[in-house]
Amino acid sequence: MTTPDPIGLDDLVALLGAASAPGPPPGPGTSPLVVVDLDVPGVAVPRVDTGFTRVVVGITSRPRPEAHPAAPACDLVLGRGGDAVAAVASTVAAHPLAATALVLLLRGSERRTVDEGLHAESAVYSTLQAGPELAAWRAARPPRARDRRGDPVTLGRRGGRLEVVLARPDVHNALDRTMRDQLVDAFRLVAADPSITEVHLRGAGPSFCAGGDLDEFGTFPDPATAHLVRLQQSAGRAVHAVADRVTAHLHGACMGSGIELAAFAGTVLAGSTTSIGLPEVGLGLVPGAGGTVSLPRRIGRHRTARLALTGERIDAATALGWGLVDGLEAAPAGAPPAGAPGP
């Protein structure tokens, strides 16, 4: 994918004006990616709203790209040079519907409550579930049959301390419907029992959670039903309701829902093997476990979009520097190096 030539802020203002003018939308084959050189002075810094259905990437030579005064005009801001802009261009070209839906969702994230954000995310996710990009991914990757044994979530209590452990280590604790429902039950129990004063959320085996179970992606009755089920059985909402008592302990792969759910916790600690990413756009989806709600509250919409659109993985030290985690801790014995693959 060829990266579009950068334009200036004044050119972006003109594009925004053209987008709001009466007339037909851009035709098929029009790239939804716009690259803006933020180091070219402009008369004004526009604010890109949800009516502009393009992905706006700002580039700058400044040492802290997200702190650029023109960052509000963009969906993500990257340093000049390197491979990140090309990675975004490749993602947008391959999955334009999911990429555009993601940035439109994130643009409104700062104004929404947690509940409003979860509703908006679920509606977008459910729509994309019925879209052509997920269908193409699913056609190339038929679901596999799995031998499921035991409960995917285990609980252990000692006094006021409750241990909640994801227990599908053979698949890096991939989150399936049963695990989601048991997590919801566990955190509803915490909400109903004030004698539980601290909750520690962990993952058994080599990873905390490698994301949603890929063999369930695209298997849903219909988008409307899936939307309502997702709202009723939101593990993210359940964690958020008792966040002040929850510490999430990360190690190994923390992909997709693995970081989305953890980011709702009041305290997030990461081991040295931790590797974090948001791969959903590559499947034709947006984060669906609350990531467009939990991550922007910790790292802002620009870095959330960067994770989702570049496909990069960040380590524990980077996550700490960004504010995605609150501290570092020793990884569990036997955990693999950072970047170990998921299921």
TIGUZA-57520 format. One record per atom (N, C-alpha, C, O): z, x, y. Coordinates in steps of 0.1 Angstrom, whole numbers, padded with zeros to 4 digits, always signed. Each point is the difference from the previous one (the first is absolute). Layout:
BEGIN
ZXY;...
//
This chain:
BEGIN
+0000+0008-0012;+0000-0008+0012;+0000+0009+0012;+0009+0008+0002;-0019-0010+0008;+0000+0007+0012;+0010-0006+0010;+0000-0012+0002;+0008+0021+0004;+0010-0005+0010;-0008-0003+0013;-0008+0008+0005;+0011-0020+0001;-0007-0003+0012;+0003+0010+0011;+0011+0006+0001;-0020-0004+0008;+0002+0008+0012;+0011-0006+0009;+0000-0012+0002;+0009+0020+0003;+0011-0005+0008;-0005-0006+0013;-0010+0005+0006;+0017-0015-0001;-0003-0006+0013;+0012+0002+0008;+0011+0005-0004;-0012-0008+0018;+0012+0002+0008;+0007-0014+0002;-0005-0010-0005;+0016+0011+0012;+0008-0012+0002;-0007-0010+0008;+0001-0012-0002;-0009+0016+0012;-0008-0009+0008;-0010-0007-0009;-0003-0012+0002;-0003+0019-0012;-0009-0006-0009;+0007-0011-0009;-0006-0010-0003;+0018+0013-0001;+0008-0009-0007;+0003-0013+0008;-0001-0011-0006;+0004+0013+0018;+0001-0012+0009;-0012-0009+0000;+0001-0012+0000;-0013+0019+0001;-0012-0008+0000;-0002-0007-0014;-0005-0011+0000;+0008+0018-0010;-0001-0006-0014;+0009-0013-0001;-0004-0010-0005;+0016+0012+0010;+0009-0012+0000;-0005-0011+0008;+0001-0012-0004;-0007+0015+0015;-0006-0011+0008;-0012-0007-0006;-0001-0012+0000;-0007+0020-0007;-0011-0005-0007;+0004-0009-0012;-0006-0010-0003;+0017+0014-0004;+0005-0007-0011;+0006-0014+0004;-0001-0009-0008;+0006+0008+0020;+0005-0013+0005;-0010-0009+0006;+0003-0012+0003;-0015+0017-0001;-0011-0008+0007;-0006-0009-0011;+0000+0003-0012;-0005-0015+0017;-0006-0009-0009;-0012+0006-0007;-0007+0008+0006;+0004-0012-0019;-0011+0006-0007;+0003+0002-0014;+0012+0000-0004;-0022+0003-0004;+0003+0003-0015;+0007+0013-0002;-0001+0009+0008;+0009-0008-0019;+0007+0013-0003;-0010+0010-0004;-0012-0003-0002;+0016+0016+0001;-0009+0010-0005;-0006-0003-0013;+0007-0006-0009;-0019+0010+0006;-0007-0003-0012;+0004+0008-0011;+0008+0010+0001;-0013-0013-0014;+0003+0008-0012;-0003+0014+0002;-0011+0004+0007;+0019+0005-0012;-0003+0014+0001;+0006+0007+0012;+0000+0012+0001;+0005-0020+0008;+0007+0006+0012;+0013+0006-0004;+0009-0007-0007;-0006+0019+0010;+0012+0007-0004;+0012-0006+0007;-0001-0002+0012;+0012-0001-0019;+0012-0005+0007;+0009+0011+0005;+0010-0003+0005;-0015+0015-0006;+0008+0012+0005;-0004+0004+0014;-0012+0002+0002;+0021+0000+0006;-0002+0006+0014;+0009+0012+0001;+0012-0001-0002;-0018+0012+0006;+0008+0012+0003;+0000+0003+0015;-0010+0000+0006;+0022+0001-0001;+0002+0002+0015;+0006+0013+0003;+0010+0004-0006;-0017+0004+0014;+0006+0013+0005;+0010-0003+0011;-0004-0003+0011;+0017+0004-0014;+0010-0003+0009;+0002+0011+0011;+0007-0002+0010;-0013+0013-0012;+0001+0011+0010;-0010-0001+0011;+0000+0008+0010;-0009-0018-0011;-0010-0003+0011;+0007-0010+0009;+0002-0012-0005;+0001+0015+0017;+0007-0010+0009;-0008-0013+0002;-0012+0000+0000;+0020-0010+0001;-0006-0014+0002;+0006-0006+0012;+0011+0004+0005;-0017-0015+0000;+0005-0007+0012;+0013-0007-0004;+0010-0001+0008;-0009-0004-0020;+0011-0008-0005;+0002+0002-0015;-0009+0004-0007;+0021-0007+0002;+0003+0000-0014;+0000-0014-0005;+0010-0007+0003;-0020+0003-0011;+0000-0014-0005;+0010-0002-0011;+0005+0010-0006;-0001-0022+0004;+0008-0004-0012;-0009-0008-0009;-0005-0010+0003;+0003+0016-0015;-0009-0007-0010;+0008-0011-0007;+0010+0003-0006;-0015-0015+0007;+0007-0011-0006;-0006-0005-0013;-0010+0007-0005;+0015-0017-0001;-0005-0005-0013;-0014-0007+0001;-0006-0003-0010;+0001+0002+0022;-0014-0006+0001;-0011+0010-0001;-0011-0004+0000;+0015+0017+0000;-0010+0011-0001;+0000+0004-0015;+0009+0008-0004;-0019-0012-0003;-0001+0003-0015;-0007+0013-0003;-0009+0000-0008;+0015+0011+0014;-0005+0013-0003;+0012+0009-0003;+0011-0003+0005;-0012+0013-0012;+0010+0010-0003;-0001+0011+0011;-0010+0007+0000;+0020-0005+0008;-0001+0009+0011;+0009+0013-0003;+0012-0001-0001;-0019+0012+0000;+0007+0013-0003;-0001+0008+0013;-0011+0003+0005;+0022+0002+0000;+0001+0009+0011;+0001+0014-0005;+0007+0003-0009;-0014+0006+0016;+0002+0015-0003;+0004+0007+0012;-0004-0003+0011;+0012+0013-0012;+0005+0008+0011;+0004+0014-0005;+0002+0002-0011;-0002+0007+0021;+0005+0014-0002;+0015+0001+0002;+0005+0011-0002;+0001-0021+0006;+0015+0001+0003;+0008+0002-0012;-0004-0004-0011;+0015+0012+0012;+0007+0003-0013;+0007-0012-0006;+0002+0001-0012;+0001-0012+0019;+0006-0012-0006;-0010-0011+0003;+0002-0008+0010;-0011+0006-0019;-0011-0011+0003;+0006-0013+0002;-0005-0007+0010;+0015+0002-0018;+0005-0014+0002;+0007-0002+0013;+0002-0011+0005;+0002+0022+0002;+0006-0001+0013;-0010+0000+0012;+0005-0001+0011;-0017+0001-0014;-0010+0000+0011;+0001-0013+0008;+0002-0010-0006;-0003+0011+0019;+0002-0012+0009;-0010-0011-0004;+0002-0012+0003;-0014+0016-0008;-0010-0010-0004;+0001-0005-0014;-0009-0008-0005;+0020+0011-0002;+0001-0004-0014;+0000-0015-0001;-0005-0005-0010;+0010-0003+0019;+0000-0015-0001;-0014-0005-0002;-0002-0012-0005;-0008+0019+0010;-0014-0004-0001;-0006+0002-0014;-0011-0005-0003;+0019+0011-0006;-0006+0004-0013;+0009-0006-0012;+0011-0004+0002;-0017+0004-0014;+0007-0004-0012;+0006+0012-0006;+0011-0002-0007;-0016+0013+0009;+0007+0013-0005;-0006+0011+0009;-0011-0001+0005;+0019+0011-0003;-0004+0012+0008;+0002+0012-0008;+0010+0003-0006;-0021+0005+0005;+0000+0012-0008;-0003+0013+0008;-0006-0001+0011;+0010+0012-0016;-0003+0013+0007;-0015+0003-0002;-0006-0003-0010;+0001+0010+0020;-0014+0004+0000;-0002+0011-0011;+0009+0009-0002;-0020-0011-0006;-0002+0010-0011;+0007-0005-0012;+0007-0010+0000;-0009+0017-0011;+0006-0003-0013;-0009-0011-0006;-0011-0004+0004;+0017-0001-0016;-0008-0010-0008;+0004-0014+0002;-0005-0009-0006;+0016+0006+0014;+0005-0013+0000;-0010-0011+0006;-0001-0011-0006;-0006+0015+0016;-0009-0010+0006;-0011-0003-0010;-0004-0012-0002;-0001+0022-0005;-0010-0002-0011;+0005-0009-0011;-0007-0008-0006;+0020+0010+0003;+0006-0008-0011;+0001-0015+0004;-0003-0009-0008;+0007+0007+0021;+0000-0014+0005;-0014-0006+0000;-0002-0011-0005;-0008+0019+0009;-0014-0005+0000;-0004-0004-0014;-0007-0011-0002;+0011+0019-0008;-0004-0003-0014;+0007-0013-0005;-0007-0008-0006;+0020+0007+0010;+0007-0012-0004;-0006-0013+0006;-0002-0010-0007;-0001+0011+0020;-0005-0012+0007;-0014-0004-0005;-0003-0011-0001;-0005+0021-0002;-0013-0002-0006;+0000-0007-0013;-0007-0009-0003;+0017+0014-0006;+0001-0005-0013;+0006-0014-0001;-0003-0008-0008;+0013+0005+0017;+0008-0012+0000;+0001-0006+0014;+0012+0000+0005;-0023-0003+0001;+0001-0005+0014;+0009-0012+0002;+0006-0002+0011;-0006-0008-0020;+0007-0012+0001;+0015+0003+0000;+0008-0004+0009;-0003+0012-0019;+0014+0003-0001;+0005+0009+0011;+0010-0002+0006;-0019+0012-0002;+0004+0009+0011;+0002-0008+0013;+0010+0002+0008;-0020-0011-0005;+0001-0007+0013;+0012-0010-0001;+0007-0002+0010;-0005-0005-0021;+0011-0009-0001;+0013+0007+0002;+0009-0006+0006;-0008+0018-0011;+0013+0008+0001;+0003+0002+0015;+0011-0002+0004;-0021+0007+0003;+0003+0004+0014;+0003-0012+0009;+0008+0000+0009;-0015-0011-0012;+0003-0013+0007;+0014-0004-0003;+0007-0005+0009;-0003+0006-0021;+0014-0004-0004;+0010+0009+0007;+0010-0005+0005;-0012+0018-0004;+0009+0009+0006;+0001-0001+0015;+0011+0002+0006;-0022-0006+0000;+0000-0002+0015;+0011-0010+0004;+0006+0002+0011;-0003-0012-0019;+0010-0010+0004;+0014+0003-0006;+0009-0008+0002;-0008+0019-0009;+0013+0002-0007;+0012+0002+0009;+0011-0004-0004;-0013+0010+0016;+0011+0002+0009;+0006-0012+0005;+0011+0000+0005;-0019-0011-0005;+0005-0013+0007;+0006-0009-0010;+0005-0011+0004;-0006+0014-0017;+0004-0010-0010;+0014+0003-0005;+0005+0012-0001;+0002-0022-0003;+0013+0001-0008;-0004+0004-0014;-0012+0000-0004;+0022+0004-0004;-0003+0004-0014;-0006-0012-0007;-0010+0002-0007;+0016-0014+0008;-0006-0011-0007;-0014-0003+0005;-0009-0003-0008;+0006+0003+0021;-0013-0002+0005;-0010+0011-0005;-0011-0003-0004;+0016+0015+0003;-0009+0011-0005;-0003-0002-0015;-0011+0002-0004;+0021-0006-0004;-0003-0002-0014;-0009-0012-0002;-0009+0001-0009;+0010-0011+0017;-0010-0012-0001;-0014+0005+0003;-0009-0003-0007;+0008+0010+0018;-0014+0005+0004;-0006+0009-0010;-0011-0001-0004;+0019+0011-0001;-0005+0009-0010;-0004-0007-0013;-0011+0003-0005;+0019-0012+0001;-0003-0008-0013;-0013-0008+0002;-0008+0000-0009;+0006-0006+0021;-0012-0008+0002;-0013+0009-0001;-0010-0003-0006;+0011+0015+0013;-0011+0009-0001;-0002+0006-0014;-0012+0000-0004;+0022+0004-0002;-0001+0005-0014;-0006-0010-0009;-0009+0003-0008;+0014-0016+0009;-0006-0010-0009;-0014-0003+0002;-0008-0002-0009;+0004+0003+0022;-0015-0002+0003;-0008+0011-0006;-0010-0002-0006;+0015+0015+0007;-0008+0011-0005;+0000+0000-0015;-0009+0005-0006;+0019-0011-0001;+0000-0001-0014;-0013-0008-0005;-0004+0003-0011;-0001-0012+0019;-0012-0007-0004;-0012+0006+0006;-0011-0006-0001;+0012+0018+0006;-0012+0006+0007;-0008+0009-0009;+0004+0003-0012;-0016+0001+0016;-0009+0008-0008;+0005+0014-0003;-0004+0006-0010;+0012+0000+0019;+0004+0014-0002;+0010+0002-0011;-0002+0009-0008;+0012-0018+0007;+0008+0000-0012;-0007-0003-0013;+0002+0006-0010;-0011-0016+0011;-0008-0004-0012;-0008+0012-0005;-0001+0002-0012;-0005+0006+0021;-0008+0012-0004;+0010+0010-0007;-0004+0006-0010;+0015-0004+0016;+0010+0010-0006;+0004-0005-0014;+0001+0008-0009;+0002-0021+0008;+0005-0006-0013;-0011+0001-0010;+0003+0003-0012;-0015-0005+0015;-0011+0000-0009;-0002+0014-0006;-0004+0002-0011;+0007+0008+0019;-0001+0014-0005;+0012+0005-0007;+0000+0011-0006;+0011-0019+0006;+0012+0004-0007;+0006-0012-0007;+0009-0006+0005;-0013+0003-0017;+0005-0012-0007;+0015+0002-0003;+0004+0012-0003;+0004-0022+0003;+0014+0001-0003;+0003+0005-0014;-0008-0003-0009;+0019+0011+0008;+0004+0005-0013;+0011-0009-0006;+0009-0004+0008;-0008+0002-0021;+0012-0006-0006;+0011+0009+0000;-0001+0012-0003;+0013-0017+0006;+0012+0009+0000;+0010-0006-0010;+0002-0012-0001;+0006+0021-0005;+0011-0003-0008;+0012+0000+0008;+0006+0011+0003;-0001-0022+0001;+0012-0001+0009;+0013-0001-0008;+0001-0009-0009;+0008+0017+0012;+0013+0001-0007;+0011-0001+0009;+0001+0008+0010;+0009-0016-0012;+0012-0001+0007;-0002-0005+0014;-0011-0003+0005;+0022+0002+0003;+0000-0004+0013;-0005+0011+0009;+0004+0011-0001;-0013-0014+0011;-0005+0010+0009;+0010+0004+0011;-0003+0010+0007;+0013-0017-0006;+0011+0003+0010;+0013-0001-0007;+0003-0009-0007;+0005+0020+0009;+0014+0000-0006;+0010+0001+0011;-0002+0006+0010;+0014-0012-0013;+0010+0000+0010;+0013+0006-0006;+0003-0002-0012;+0004+0009+0020;+0013+0006-0004;+0010-0001+0011;-0003+0005+0012;+0015-0010-0014;+0009-0002+0011;+0013+0008-0003;+0005-0001-0012;+0000+0007+0022;+0013+0007-0001;+0008-0003+0013;-0004+0006+0010;+0013-0015-0011;+0007-0004+0013;-0009-0007+0009;-0007-0009-0004;+0007+0014+0017;-0009-0006+0009;-0014+0006+0001;-0008-0004+0008;+0005+0013-0017;-0013+0007-0001;-0009-0006-0010;+0004-0001-0012;-0016-0002+0015;-0010-0006-0009;-0012+0010-0001;-0006+0003+0011;+0002+0001-0023;-0012+0008-0002;-0011-0009-0005;+0002-0007-0010;-0013+0007+0017;-0012-0008-0003;-0011+0010-0004;-0004+0008+0008;+0000-0008-0021;-0009+0010-0005;-0013-0006-0005;+0000-0008-0008;-0011+0013+0014;-0013-0003-0006;-0002+0007-0013;+0002+0012-0001;-0005-0020-0009;+0001+0006-0014;-0013-0002-0008;+0000-0006-0011;-0011+0010+0017;-0013+0001-0007;-0005+0014+0001;-0011+0003+0005;+0019+0007-0010;-0004+0014+0003;-0013+0004-0006;-0006+0010+0005;+0002-0016-0016;-0013+0004-0007;-0012-0003+0009;-0010+0006-0002;+0011-0015+0012;-0011-0002+0009;+0005+0003+0014;-0005-0007+0010;+0014+0016-0008;+0005+0005+0013;+0005-0012+0008;-0001-0001+0012;+0007-0009-0019;+0007-0011+0006;-0010-0009+0008;+0003-0005+0011;-0015+0004-0016;-0010-0009+0007;+0006-0014+0001;+0005-0005-0009;-0007+0000+0021;+0006-0013+0003;-0008-0012-0005;-0011-0002+0005;+0016-0005-0015;-0008-0012-0005;+0008-0012+0004;+0011+0001+0007;-0015-0013-0011;+0006-0012+0005;+0014-0002-0006;+0009-0004+0008;-0007+0009-0020;+0014-0002-0006;+0009+0010+0008;+0012-0005+0002;-0016+0017+0001;+0009+0009+0007;+0003-0006+0014;+0011+0000+0005;-0021-0005+0002;+0001-0006+0013;+0011-0011-0001;+0009-0001+0008;-0011-0008-0018;+0009-0012+0000;+0015+0005-0003;+0009-0006+0005;-0008+0016-0014;+0014+0005-0003;+0006+0007+0012;+0012+0000+0002;-0020+0007+0006;+0005+0006+0013;+0004-0011+0009;+0011+0001+0006;-0018-0012-0004;+0003-0011+0008;+0014-0005-0004;+0009-0003+0008;-0008+0000-0021;+0013-0005-0005;+0012+0010+0002;+0010-0005+0004;-0013+0018-0005;+0011+0009+0002;+0005+0000+0014;+0012+0001+0003;-0022-0001+0007;+0004+0001+0014;+0005-0014+0005;+0008+0000+0010;-0012-0011-0016;+0006-0013+0003;+0015+0000-0005;+0009-0006+0007;-0006+0013-0018;+0013+0001-0005;+0009+0008+0010;+0011-0004+0003;-0017+0015+0003;+0007+0007+0010;+0003-0008+0012;+0011+0000+0006;-0021-0008-0002;+0002-0008+0012;+0011-0011-0002;+0007-0003+0010;-0005-0001-0022;+0010-0011-0003;+0014+0006-0003;+0009-0007-0001;-0008+0020-0001;+0013+0007-0004;+0004+0010+0010;-0005+0012-0001;+0013-0015+0011;+0004+0010+0010;+0009+0011-0006;+0002+0010+0007;+0003-0012-0019;+0008+0011-0006;-0009+0012-0004;+0006+0010-0003;-0019-0012+0002;-0009+0011-0002;-0002+0007+0013;-0007-0006+0009;+0013+0017-0007;+0000+0007+0013;-0011+0010+0002;-0004+0004+0011;-0001+0001-0022;-0012+0010+0000;-0009-0002-0012;+0005-0003-0011;-0018+0004+0014;-0010-0001-0010;-0009+0012+0000;-0004+0004+0011;+0002+0002-0023;-0009+0011-0001;-0012-0003-0008;+0001-0003-0012;-0012+0003+0018;-0013-0003-0007;-0007+0013-0004;-0003+0009+0008;+0001-0008-0021;-0006+0012-0006;-0011-0003-0010;-0002-0012-0003;-0005+0022-0001;-0011-0001-0010;+0003+0009-0011;+0003+0012+0002;-0003-0017-0015;+0001+0008-0011;-0012+0008-0003;-0011-0004+0003;+0013+0016-0009;-0012+0008-0004;-0006+0008+0011;+0007+0004+0010;-0019+0000-0011;-0006+0010+0009;-0003-0005+0014;-0002+0008+0009;+0002-0021-0007;-0004-0005+0014;+0010-0012+0004;+0005-0007-0009;-0004+0006+0021;+0008-0012+0005;-0009-0013-0003;+0005-0009-0006;-0017+0009+0011;-0009-0011-0002;-0014+0003+0005;-0002+0003+0011;-0007-0003-0021;-0014+0005+0003;-0009-0012+0006;-0012+0001+0000;+0019-0012+0004;-0008-0011+0006;-0001-0011-0009;+0006-0001-0011;-0014-0009+0015;-0002-0012-0008;-0007+0003-0013;-0008+0010-0001;+0011-0018-0009;-0007+0002-0013;-0015-0003+0001;-0003-0012+0003;-0005+0022-0004;-0015-0002+0002;-0006-0010-0010;-0010-0006+0003;+0017+0004-0014;-0006-0009-0010;+0003-0015+0004;-0005-0009-0006;+0013+0007+0016;+0002-0014+0006;-0008-0002+0012;-0001-0012+0005;-0005+0022+0001;-0007-0002+0013;-0013-0008-0003;-0007+0002-0010;+0006-0013+0018;-0012-0008-0002;+0002-0011-0011;-0009-0008-0002;+0021+0007-0004;+0003-0010-0010;+0010-0010+0007;+0012+0002+0000;-0018-0012+0006;+0008-0010+0007;-0007-0014-0002;-0012-0001-0002;+0020-0010+0003;-0006-0013-0002;-0010-0004+0010;-0011-0004-0003;+0015+0006+0016;-0009-0003+0012;+0007+0006+0012;+0012+0001-0001;-0019+0002+0012;+0007+0006+0011;+0011-0008+0006;+0010+0005+0005;-0011-0019-0004;+0010-0008+0006;+0013+0000-0008;+0011+0002+0006;-0012-0003-0019;+0012+0001-0009;+0006+0013+0001;+0012+0002+0001;-0020+0009-0001;+0005+0014+0000;+0007+0002+0013;+0011+0007+0000;-0015-0012+0011;+0006+0001+0013;+0014-0006+0000;+0010+0006+0004;-0009-0018-0009;+0013-0007-0001;+0010+0007-0009;+0012+0001+0003;-0017+0003-0015;+0009+0008-0009;+0005+0013+0006;+0011+0003-0001;-0020+0004+0008;+0004+0012+0007;+0010-0002+0010;+0010+0008+0002;-0010-0019+0005;+0010-0003+0011;+0013-0004-0007;+0011+0004+0005;-0012-0012-0016;+0012-0004-0006;+0007+0012-0007;+0013+0000+0000;-0020+0009-0006;+0005+0011-0008;-0002+0013+0007;-0006+0009-0006;+0010-0008+0018;-0002+0012+0008;+0012+0010-0002;+0011-0003+0005;-0013+0013-0012;+0010+0010-0002;+0003+0007+0013;+0012+0004+0002;-0022-0002+0006;+0003+0006+0013;+0009-0008+0009;+0010+0006+0006;-0012-0019-0006;+0010-0008+0008;+0014+0000-0006;+0010+0001+0007;-0010-0001-0021;+0013+0001-0006;+0008+0013+0003;+0012-0001+0002;-0019+0012-0002;+0006+0013+0004;+0004-0001+0015;+0011+0005+0003;-0020-0009+0005;+0003-0001+0015;+0013-0008+0003;+0007+0003+0009;-0005-0014-0017;+0011-0009+0003;+0014+0007-0002;+0010-0004+0006;-0010+0015-0014;+0013+0007-0002;-0002+0015+0003;+0007+0009-0006;-0016-0006+0015;-0005+0014+0002;+0012+0009+0004;+0000+0012-0004;+0010-0017+0011;+0011+0009+0004;+0008+0005-0011;+0008+0009+0001;-0009-0015-0013;+0007+0005-0012;-0009+0007-0010;+0005+0005-0010;-0017-0003+0013;-0010+0006-0009;-0004+0014+0003;-0004+0003+0011;+0005+0006-0021;-0006+0013+0001;-0011+0002-0011;+0003-0003-0012;-0015+0006+0016;-0010+0003-0009;-0002+0015-0002;+0000+0007+0009;-0001-0003-0022;-0001+0014-0004;-0014+0002-0005;-0003-0004-0011;-0005+0012+0018;-0014+0002-0004;-0001+0014-0007;+0006+0009+0003;-0016-0009-0013;-0004+0012-0006;-0013-0002-0006;-0004-0012-0004;-0004+0022+0001;-0013-0001-0006;-0009-0009+0008;+0000-0001+0012;-0009-0006-0019;-0010-0009+0006;+0007-0012+0007;+0007-0007-0007;-0010+0005+0019;+0005-0012+0008;-0012-0005+0007;-0002+0002+0012;-0006-0009-0019;-0013-0005+0005;+0001-0015+0002;+0007-0008-0007;-0015+0003+0017;-0001-0014+0003;+0014-0007+0000;+0008+0003+0008;-0006-0013-0017;+0012-0007+0000;+0012+0008-0002;+0011-0003+0004;-0013+0015-0010;+0012+0009-0002;+0006+0005+0013;+0012+0002+0001;-0020+0000+0010;+0006+0004+0013;+0002-0013+0009;+0008+0000+0008;-0017-0010-0010;+0001-0012+0008;+0014-0007-0002;+0006-0004+0010;-0002+0003-0022;+0013-0007-0003;+0012+0010+0005;+0009-0005+0006;-0010+0017-0010;+0010+0010+0004;+0003+0000+0015;+0011+0002+0004;-0022-0003+0004;+0001+0001+0014;+0008-0011+0006;+0004+0001+0012;-0002-0012-0019;+0009-0011+0005;+0015+0003-0001;+0008-0006+0007;-0005+0016-0015;+0014+0004-0002;+0006+0006+0013;-0007+0006+0008;+0020-0008-0007;+0007+0006+0012;-0001+0015+0000;-0001+0006+0011;+0002+0000-0022;+0000+0014-0001;-0010+0004-0011;+0000-0005-0011;-0009+0015+0014;-0010+0004-0010;+0002+0015-0001;-0001+0008+0009;+0003-0003-0022;+0002+0014-0002;-0011+0005-0010;-0004-0008-0009;-0002+0020+0012;-0011+0004-0008;+0003+0014-0007;+0005+0009+0007;-0009-0008-0019;+0001+0012-0007;-0011+0009+0003;-0010-0004+0005;+0011+0017-0009;-0011+0010+0003;-0013-0003-0006;-0010+0005+0004;+0010-0013-0015;-0013-0003-0007;-0007-0012+0005;-0011-0004-0005;+0017-0002+0015;-0006-0013+0005;-0014+0002+0006;-0003+0009+0007;-0006-0019-0011;-0013+0000+0005;-0003-0014+0004;+0000-0009-0009;-0004+0006+0021;-0001-0013+0006;-0014-0003+0004;-0006+0008+0006;+0001-0020-0009;-0014-0004+0004;-0001-0015+0000;+0008-0007-0006;-0019+0002+0013;-0003-0014+0000;-0015-0001-0005;-0009+0001+0009;+0007-0004-0021;-0014+0000-0006;-0007-0013+0000;-0011-0001-0005;+0017-0010+0010;-0005-0013-0002;-0014-0003+0006;-0008-0007-0006;+0005+0013+0017;-0013-0002+0006;-0011+0005-0009;-0011-0006+0000;+0014+0016-0008;-0010+0005-0009;-0003-0009-0012;-0010+0002-0007;+0018-0013+0006;-0002-0010-0010;-0007-0013+0007;-0003-0009-0007;+0002+0010+0020;-0005-0012+0007;+0011-0009+0004;-0003-0012+0003;+0015+0017-0001;+0012-0008+0004;+0007+0006+0011;-0004+0011+0005;+0014-0017+0000;+0010+0006+0009;+0013+0001-0007;+0002-0006-0011;+0008+0013+0016;+0013+0000-0006;+0005-0014-0002;-0002-0008+0009;+0007+0005-0021;+0004-0014-0002;+0015-0002-0004;+0004-0011-0003;+0004+0022+0003;+0014-0001-0003;+0009+0001+0013;+0011+0004-0001;-0017-0006+0012;+0007+0000+0013;-0002+0013+0008;+0006+0002+0010;-0016+0006-0014;-0002+0013+0006;-0005-0001+0015;+0003+0009+0008;-0010-0020-0004;-0004-0001+0014;+0011-0005+0008;-0001-0002+0012;+0013-0001-0018;+0012-0004+0007;+0010+0012+0000;+0005+0004+0011;-0002+0001-0023;+0011+0010-0001;-0005+0014+0006;+0008+0006+0007;-0020-0002-0010;-0004+0014+0005;-0001+0000+0015;+0005+0010+0006;-0012-0019+0001;-0001+0001+0014;+0014+0000+0007;+0001+0006+0011;+0009-0013-0017;+0013+0001+0006;+0006+0013+0000;+0010+0003+0007;-0014+0006-0016;+0005+0013-0002;-0009+0011+0007;+0005+0009+0006;-0018-0011-0008;-0009+0011+0005;-0011-0005+0009;-0008+0008+0005;+0008-0021-0001;-0010-0005+0009;-0013-0003-0007;-0002+0004-0011;-0006-0012+0018;-0012-0005-0006;-0011+0011-0001;-0008-0001-0010;+0008+0011+0018;-0010+0010+0000;+0001+0009-0013;-0009+0002-0007;+0022+0002+0004;+0001+0008-0012;-0001-0008-0013;-0004+0005-0010;+0008-0018+0011;-0002-0009-0011;-0015-0001-0003;-0004+0001-0012;-0004-0003+0022;-0015-0001-0002;-0005+0014-0005;-0009+0000-0008;+0014+0011+0013;-0004+0013-0004;+0002+0002-0015;-0009+0004-0007;+0021-0008+0002;+0002+0001-0015;-0010-0008-0008;-0005+0004-0010;+0003-0016+0015;-0009-0010-0007;-0014+0004+0000;-0008-0003-0010;+0003+0008+0021;-0014+0003+0002;-0005+0014-0003;-0012+0002-0003;+0021+0007+0003;-0004+0014-0004;+0001+0003-0015;-0007+0008-0005;+0016-0016-0001;+0002+0002-0015;+0009+0012-0002;+0002+0005-0011;+0004+0001+0022;+0008+0012-0002;+0014-0004-0006;+0004-0011+0001;+0002+0021-0007;+0014-0001-0005;+0008+0009+0008;-0003+0011+0003;+0015-0015+0001;+0009+0008+0007;+0012+0003-0009;+0004-0007-0008;+0002+0019+0011;+0012+0004-0008;+0013-0004+0007;-0001-0006+0011;+0012+0010-0017;+0013-0005+0005;+0003+0006+0014;+0005-0008+0009;-0009+0020-0006;+0003+0006+0013;-0008-0007+0011;+0005-0002+0011;-0018-0001-0014;-0008-0007+0010;+0006-0014+0002;+0001-0005+0012;+0002-0002-0023;+0006-0013+0002;+0013+0000+0008;+0002-0009+0008;+0006+0020-0010;+0012+0001+0009;-0004+0002+0014;+0007-0006+0009;-0016+0015-0006;-0005+0002+0013;-0005-0012+0007;+0002-0002+0012;-0009-0007-0019;-0005-0012+0005;+0010-0011+0002;-0002-0009+0008;+0013+0010-0015;+0011-0011+0000;-0002-0010-0011;+0006-0010+0000;-0015+0013-0009;-0002-0009-0011;+0011+0000-0010;+0004-0010-0006;+0003+0022+0005;+0012+0001-0008;+0011+0005+0009;-0003+0006+0011;+0015-0008-0015;+0011+0004+0009;+0007+0013-0004;+0008+0005+0008;-0011+0000-0020;+0006+0013-0004;-0006+0005-0013;-0008-0008-0007;+0011+0020+0003;-0005+0006-0012;+0012+0002-0010;+0012+0001+0004;-0016-0002-0017;+0010+0002-0010;-0006+0007-0012;-0012+0001+0000;+0020+0004-0009;-0006+0007-0012;-0007-0011-0008;+0005-0011-0002;-0016+0015-0004;-0008-0008-0009;+0008-0001-0013;+0007+0009-0004;-0009-0021-0003;+0006-0001-0014;-0005+0011-0009;-0011+0005+0001;+0019-0001-0010;-0004+0010-0010;-0012-0004-0008;-0001-0011-0004;-0008+0020+0003;-0012-0003-0008;-0011-0006+0008;-0011-0003-0006;+0013+0000+0019;-0011-0006+0008;-0011+0010+0002;+0002+0012+0001;-0015-0017-0001;-0012+0009+0001;-0002+0004+0015;+0007-0005+0009;-0016+0015-0007;-0002+0004+0014;-0006-0011+0008;-0005-0010-0005;+0006+0011+0018;-0006-0009+0010;-0015-0002-0003;-0007+0010-0003;+0002-0022+0004;-0014-0002-0002;-0004-0003-0014;-0012-0001-0004;+0022+0000-0005;-0003-0004-0014;-0006-0013-0001;+0004-0009+0008;-0014+0007-0016;-0008-0013-0001;+0009-0011-0005;+0009+0002-0007;-0013-0014+0011;+0006-0013-0004;-0006-0005-0013;-0007+0008-0007;+0009-0020+0004;-0005-0006-0013;-0015-0001+0000;-0006-0004-0010;
//
